[in-house]
């Protein structure tokens, strides 16, 4: 199985799910992007202090992931798509991704409402069908982290209706991303450092 391409250090920290052989595609055709993703996942630590710090729009967890990818020249990207009939533009939606480089898109969904997964997967599907995206990935949290949040008195902020693997995996299994190869990473308890 292609998930075996990920090192043990990544498997220890993340629940990993894929469809359409996404890890094989990424590993074989996008080696630099594969290397960046594996490096981020390997070095990632979920710090107690980051969970307890108010986000103010974007949590310290998301900001840390952002910084890692931005330093490696991944860019936040907005795709402008037009649908024309004769000379009239009938539809001009925009589709945004958190990090994009060389036909690979990565989204971070740390603590949003779960409909954000629908948006991400629909975006991946459309961009794949338009032949501008080859692989999509979503970094979120494993459902088991709820125990950590409850212990820290933050359980009310991370409820069942927010983004976690228990909400994402059924959407992947229902082909919400169409034919687009997608990887999903859920941060597990083993990535948590209670002393930092």
Order of alpha helices (4+ residues) and beta strands (2+ residues): alpha-beta-alpha-alpha-beta-alpha-alpha-beta-beta-beta-beta-beta-alpha-beta-alpha-alpha-beta-beta
